[in-house]
């Protein structure tokens, strides 16, 4: 019954988003519906919502998103993404490859707004060869490949900690899946984008200089965040200020960046998504999901794939890791890094479809399409990624 209730709530949220209702209103309605359907005590639900609204987790994400938006506006104002694209044209012959690698690199920088950077790159690369909903799907998928495997992200840290698998071992076995995921994106969408030759008007050295001059601010922010483990919001705020000085922005340009970087709907959308997710955890639905799938007449690892996919859809990758990884290693005690790689790939693919995943909503808005339109274009990537991940797991367990 709990599963049916969750599915009803998700269908309602998706329907509202498909009607172009703002994300925050859809999440408010979904939260209220969940309180009613799961009969959550109003006092407890109110305390949970208040804890979320006043917690640093949600506001650190909101602030990070704001300062990243400011930096993106600054780069757009000076046409730095176009410059970077021209530079990479001279360094690589295939625009699909260079855009994919650039988006994966940008994905190392935490913060939902980074997906808009990838959106701009994908838009420039794909041109008229892909529709806007397809561009949205490609952009968010490319941006999150790194997040599934790099130890600067909460989901990876939680998963490795709970499973007892070392981060280095996990990374080694996840790396081939990252390449296979790129192959999936190519097979579904990017093969329709023509392969063009690089620019010949600049030397390789000039192209490297142009690339560094265009994206030094992003590169600096990412390097500082990863090397020194500093908060994204703080690093990007300083870098955006320094970039404005280096680029000699006028007072009016600075005001424009500060004002236009702020999006009230985005702030409310992120905040209410966090409230909705915490209320889902409060409902206890994660705890009862295993009872629906554990007796299915299929291999154990496929049961875990289904559980992990549903868990990620419902509550996000970190909550799914905390709930299901102990269960996974109880059901497959010798699963090792292979099992963890399988589950994290499923989590990566599933999260892109979830209404609780803010990046999908952000990139849909960026390309002017509905959330549901993007999700429809993400479905083939989700299915192919899960299929490849299962095949990869079966191969590893057979060979090793």
N, C-alpha and C positions, 0 to 999 in steps of 0.2 A: 504493500500500500504506500509506503514511504517513497518508493521509486516512482510510482504513478504520480504522486503529488509533485515530486521534483520535476518530472517531465512536463506536467501541466504548467507549472510556474515558468519553466524555460520556454515552452511554446508561446505562452502569453507575452513574455519579454521579447522574444524574437518577432512576434507579430506586431508589437508596438514599435519596435525599432524599424521594422519594414515599412511602417506607416510614417516613418521619419519623425517619430516622437523623439525629443532629445534623450540622450542616454540617461541623464540623471532622473528624469521623470519615469522612464521605464524601470529603472532600478528602485525608485521609491515605491512604485506600484508593485513590483515583484517582491520587495521586502514586506510590504503590508499584506500581500497575498500569502506569503510564507508564514507570517505571524498567525494569520487566521487558519490556514490549512493545517499547520503543525501544532496549533493551539499553544503557542509559546506564551508564557506568562508575560504580561505587558511590562511589569516592573523589571524582569530579567532582560527582556528584549530591549527595553529602554536603556538599561545600564550598559548592555553590550554596544548599542549604537553610540551612546555617549562616550564610552571608552574608545571606540574607533574614531569618532569625530575629534576627540581631544588628544589622541595618541600621535606620537611623533612619526610613526610609520607612514601614515597617509599624508601628513603635511610635508615630510621630507620628499615624497614622490611629487607632490604638487609644486613645491618650490623648484625641484630639479626640472620638472617639465617646463615651468615658466622660464627659467634661465636658459635652458636649451633652446626654447622657442625664440628667445631674444638673440642668441648666438646664430641660429638658423636665419633669422631675419637679417642680421648683419651680413652674413655670407651671401645671402640672396641679393642684398642691396648693392654689393660690389661684384656680383656675377661670379663668385668664386667657384660655385659648382660647375658652371659652364667651362671655366678655365681648367678645373681639375679634369673634366671630361676630355677636353682637348689634349691635355698633357698625357692622359692615359691612352688616348688614341695613338699617340706617338710611341708609347711604350709597349702596348699590346695590340695585336691585330683584331682580336675578337671582342666587341663591346659587351657581349653577354658574360664573358669570363671576367673582364675587369670590373663590371658592375656587381657581379655576384661576390667577388672577393672584397670589393670595397664595402658592400653592405654587411658582409660577415665581420669585417674589421670594425665597422661602426657599431655593430651589435655588441662589441666588447664594452661599450660605454653604456652603463645602466641608465634607465629613464625612458618612459614610454614615448616621449617626444622624439627620440632618436629615430623612430620609425618614419617620421616625416622626412628626415634627411635621405633615408633609403628611398622613400617615395619619389623625391625629386630626381634621384639618380636613375631609378627604374623608368620614370616618365621620359627622361631625356634619351635613354637607351632604346626603349621600345617604340617610341614615336606612335605612329598610327597602326603598327603591326599587332598591338594588343589593345583590347578594350579597357576602359578605366577600372572595371571590377576585376579584370584579370591582372592589371598592373598592381592593384591594391593587394591581391592575394600573393603575388610574387614578392612584393616589397616586404610584407610582414613575415613571410616564410623565410626569406633570405636573412632578414635582420635577426631572427631568433635561432638560427643554427648554432651560433657561438654560445648563446645562452644555455643551450642544452648540454654543453660540455666543459665550459670554462669555470674554474673554481672561484670566480669572483661573484657568482650568482647564488642567491639563497637556496634555490632548489637543488643545485649540485652539492652544495655544502651539507645541507640537511640529509640528502640521499646517501652520500658517502659516509657521513657520521653515523647514521642509523644502521647502515649495512655493514660497516666495518671494512669496506673496500677502500684501499688507498686512492687518493685523488690521481696520482700518477698512473696507476694501473687502469683506472676508469678512463682517463684521458686517452691512453694508448688505444684502447678497444673502441672508443667512441669516434676517433679520428676517421677510420674508414667509413663509418656511417655518415659523417659529415659530407664526404665526397659522394657517397651514394645518394644522399639527399639532394645535392646539387644536380646529380644525374636525373633524379625524379622531376625536379623543376624544369630541367631542359626538355625532357621527354613530353611533359604536359603542356608547357607554354613557350619556353625560350627558343625552341627549334623553329618557331614561326618568325623569329626576329632574324633578319639577314646578317650574315657574317661579313663585316666590312674590313677593308685594309686600314692600317694605321696611317696617321699623317706622315708625310715625308718632308714637310717644310722646316721641321725642327730636328736638331740632333737629339740623341738620347739624353745627353747632359742637360740640354735646355729644357727638355720635357720634365726631367726630375726636378729642376729648379722651379719650373712653373707649378708642378704638383705640390711641392713643399710650400711655395708662396701662397697657393690657393687654400691648402688645408692644414697649415701649420697649427692653427688654433685647435682644430679637432684632434690632431695628432698629439699635441701637447696635453690636452685634457684627458684623452684616453690613457696616455702613458703615465701621467701622475696618478690617475684613479687606480690603475692596475698595480703599478710599482709600489706606491705608498699607501694603498688601501684607504684613500681619503674619500669623504662623502662626495657624491656626484654633484649635488647642488652647490657646495662650497667651491669646488674646483672650477666648474663651468661658469659660475658667477664671476670669479676672478679673471678667467680667461676671456670672457665676453667683454669685461671692462678694459683689459689690456688690448684686445683686438680693436676696440673702438678708438683707442689712442694711436695704435700703430697705423690703422687705416685713416686716421685724421678725420673722424666723423665730426660733422658740425653739431652744434647744440640741438638743432632741430632734428637731425638724423638720430641722435641719441634718444631724444624724447619719443620719436616715432617707434624706435626699437623697443623702448621700455613699455610704451602703451600698447603697441600692436602685438607684443609678445604675450600679453595677458589675455587669456580666454576664459571668461566666467563659466561658460557651459562646460568646457573641458575640466576645469577645476571641480565643478559640481559633479560631473560624470565620474571622475576618478574617486572622489570622496564617497559617493553613494555606491559605487561598485565595491569598495572596501567594506562598507556597512552591510551590503547584501551578502558578501562572502562570509563575513563573521557571523551573520545570522544563520547562514547555511550550516556552518560548523556547530553553532548552538543547537540547531534542530536535531543533531545526532544522526543525520542520514548517512554520513560516511561510515559510521560504526555498523550499520545494518546492511550496507551494500553487499558484503561477502555472502550473506545468506541467500541472495538471489542467484548467485552464479557458481557457487562452489560445487554444486552437484551436477553440473552440465556434463554430458558424455563426450568431452573433448580433452585433449592433453592439458596437463596442469598449467603449463606456461601460457596457453591460450586463455585459460580462465583468468590468469593474472593480467593478461593484456586487456581483457574486457573490463576487469575491475579497475585497473589503473586508468584506462581511458575514461570510464564513467566518473571516477574519483577526481580526475583532473578537470573534466568538464564542469563538475559540480563546485569544486572548492579550490582549484588551482594546484600547481605542481608541488608547492611546499607542503600543503595540507595532505595531498595524496601520498607524498613520500612518507610523511609521519604516520599516516594511517595504514598504508598497505605494504611498505617495505618489510616491516617485521613479519607480517603475514606471508609475504613472498618467500622469505628465507626460512620460514617454518615449513612451508609447503615444498620448497626445493632447497634443502640445506646446503647442497654443494653448488649452488647457482653461481657463486663467485662474481667476477666483474662482467661476465657474459650476460648474466641475468639483469644486472643493474643497467648495463648498456641498452638492453632491450626495453626495459621499463622506462628509462629516461627518454628514449626515442619516441615511445608511445605517448609519453607525457608531453613532449615537445609538439608532436603533431596534433594531439587532442586539444591542447591549450589554445591553439589558433581558432578553434571553432566555438569557444566558450564565451557566453555573454559577460563572464567575469574577467575576461582578458581585455584590458583597456586598449591595447595596441590595435586590435582589429577594428574597434570603434573609431579610433583616431585616424587610421589610414583610410577607412571608408569615408570619413568626413573630408579628408584631404583630397581624395579623388572625386568627391561629390556623388558617391553611390551609397546605397543603403547597406547596413550591416549584413542583412540577409543576402544581398547580392554578392558581397565579398565571401561570405561563408559558403555559398554555393560553388564558387570558383575554388575555394580551399578544399572542398570535399575530395576531388580527385587526388590532390597532393597528399591529403591525410591517408586515404586508402592505400596509395602506392607506397608511402613511407612506412606504414605499419606492415604492409606485405613484405617489403624489403627488409625491415627490421626483424621480422619473424624468420625469414630465410637466412639472414645473417646469423641469428642466434642458433638456428638448427645446424648451420654449417660449422660454427665454432664448437658447439657441443659434440658434433660428430668427429671433428678433426682432433680436438684437444681433450 
